[in-house]
């Protein structure tokens, strides 16, 4: 059964789908950037530069030095990505065709985002316990990979036998994360 909105103006609907797919790709890229920023937080020993969560020294905008700047920027970028994800989720859920095509990956990504927020808080509140740091990395990597199948669904309809580009990325990311888990026991 065709969606009535798409049968009225299929070009407008196709344009909307392309915009949302590009936005999802941008979300994935931003999330990968956030993972790099998280690595910088870790490399600079800034994981506890803000000793409380969700605020930093009891305020939303702290006085910054390099370490606090890394940690606070990580939190701000994570919050921005979360808001972008919610906006894209609403856009996908409002469109029946997109909801059918991307509802599964969207639900998985939503569950991962909730887990990621909880793990981010626990990482600070538990003083960088190795299991929280590892789980935070693994969940963030999984969140970055989760929305991608939905954004490539239109490519799968054009080329049914084509390989999905996220499989290699997902496997690589999970292997890297598992190596990190193995390191901490």
C-alpha positions in Angstrom: 0.0 0.0 0.0 1.4 3.4 -1.0 1.7 6.2 1.4 -0.9 8.9 0.5 1.5 11.7 1.1 4.2 10.3 -1.2 1.6 9.6 -3.9 0.5 13.2 -3.9 4.0 14.6 -4.6 6.6 11.9 -5.0 9.4 14.4 -5.9 8.8 16.4 -2.8 8.8 13.2 -0.7 12.0 11.9 -2.4 13.7 15.3 -1.7 12.6 15.0 2.0 14.0 11.4 2.2 17.3 12.6 0.7 17.6 15.5 3.2 16.9 13.2 6.1 19.4 10.6 4.8 22.0 13.3 4.5 21.2 14.5 8.0 21.6 11.0 9.4 24.9 10.7 7.6 25.9 14.1 9.3 24.8 12.7 12.6 27.0 9.7 12.2 30.0 11.9 11.2 29.4 14.1 14.2 29.2 11.1 16.5 32.5 9.8 15.1 34.0 13.3 15.8 32.6 13.0 19.4 34.4 9.6 19.8 37.7 11.3 18.7 37.0 14.2 21.2 36.4 11.5 23.8 39.8 10.0 23.0 41.3 13.5 23.4 39.6 13.8 26.8 41.1 10.5 27.8 44.6 11.3 26.4 44.7 14.6 28.3 43.6 13.0 31.6 40.5 15.3 31.5 37.9 12.6 32.2 37.4 14.0 35.7 38.2 17.7 34.9 34.5 18.3 35.6 34.1 16.4 38.9 30.3 16.3 38.8 27.6 15.4 36.2 25.7 16.6 34.4 27.0 20.0 35.5 30.7 21.0 35.8 31.7 22.4 39.2 28.0 22.9 39.9 27.4 25.2 36.9 26.4 24.7 33.3 29.2 26.8 31.8 32.4 26.5 33.8 35.5 28.6 33.8 37.6 26.8 31.2 41.2 25.6 31.1 42.5 23.1 28.6 41.3 20.0 30.5 38.0 21.4 31.5 37.5 22.7 28.0 38.0 19.2 26.5 35.6 17.6 29.0 33.0 20.3 28.7 33.2 20.4 24.9 32.7 16.6 24.9 29.5 17.1 27.0 28.2 20.0 24.9 28.8 18.1 21.7 27.1 15.0 23.1 24.1 17.0 24.1 23.9 18.6 20.7 24.1 15.2 19.0 21.3 14.0 21.3 19.1 16.9 20.3 19.8 16.3 16.6 19.0 12.7 17.0 15.7 13.5 18.7 14.8 15.9 15.8 15.7 13.4 13.2 13.8 10.7 15.0 10.7 12.9 15.0 11.1 13.6 11.3 11.5 9.8 10.5 8.5 8.8 12.7 6.2 11.4 11.1 6.7 9.8 7.7 5.2 6.4 7.3 7.6 5.3 4.5 10.6 6.4 6.5 9.2 4.9 9.7 8.9 1.5 8.0 12.4 1.8 6.4 14.3 3.1 9.4 12.2 2.4 12.4 14.3 -0.6 13.5 17.7 1.1 13.4 16.2 4.2 14.9 14.8 2.2 17.9 18.2 0.5 18.4 20.0 3.9 18.2 17.6 5.4 20.7 18.2 2.6 23.2 22.0 3.0 22.7 21.7 6.7 23.2 19.9 6.3 26.5 22.5 3.8 27.6 25.3 6.1 26.5 24.0 9.0 28.5 23.7 6.8 31.6 27.2 5.4 31.0 28.7 8.9 30.5 27.3 10.0 33.9 28.5 6.8 35.6 31.9 7.2 34.1 32.3 10.5 35.9 30.4 9.6 39.1 32.4 6.4 39.5 35.7 8.1 39.0 36.6 6.5 35.5 36.0 2.9 36.6 37.5 0.9 33.7 34.2 -1.0 33.0 32.4 2.3 32.6 35.0 3.8 30.3 35.0 0.7 28.2 31.3 0.4 28.0 31.0 4.1 27.2 33.4 3.7 24.2 31.6 0.5 23.0 28.2 2.0 23.3 29.2 5.3 21.6 30.8 3.3 18.7 27.6 1.2 18.4 25.4 4.3 18.4 27.5 5.7 15.6 27.0 2.6 13.5 23.3 2.0 14.4 21.6 4.8 12.3 23.6 4.1 9.2 21.6 1.2 7.8 18.5 3.5 7.7 20.3 6.1 5.8 21.5 3.7 3.2 18.1 2.0 2.7 17.5 3.8 -0.6 20.7 2.5 -1.9 19.7 -1.1 -1.1 16.5 -0.6 -3.1 18.5 0.5 -6.1 21.1 -2.2 -5.9 19.7 -5.2 -4.0 22.9 -7.2 -4.1 25.2 -4.4 -3.2 27.2 -4.7 0.0 26.2 -2.5 2.9 29.1 0.0 3.6 28.5 -0.1 7.3 29.3 -3.7 7.8 33.0 -3.2 7.5 32.9 -0.1 9.7 30.7 -1.8 12.3 33.0 -4.8 12.4 36.1 -2.7 12.7 34.6 -0.5 15.4 33.4 -3.5 17.4 36.8 -5.2 17.1 38.5 -2.0 18.3 36.1 -1.8 21.2 36.5 -5.4 22.1 40.3 -5.0 22.2 39.7 -2.2 24.7 37.5 -4.5 26.8 40.1 -7.2 26.7 42.7 -4.7 27.9 40.7 -4.0 31.0 39.7 -7.6 31.7 
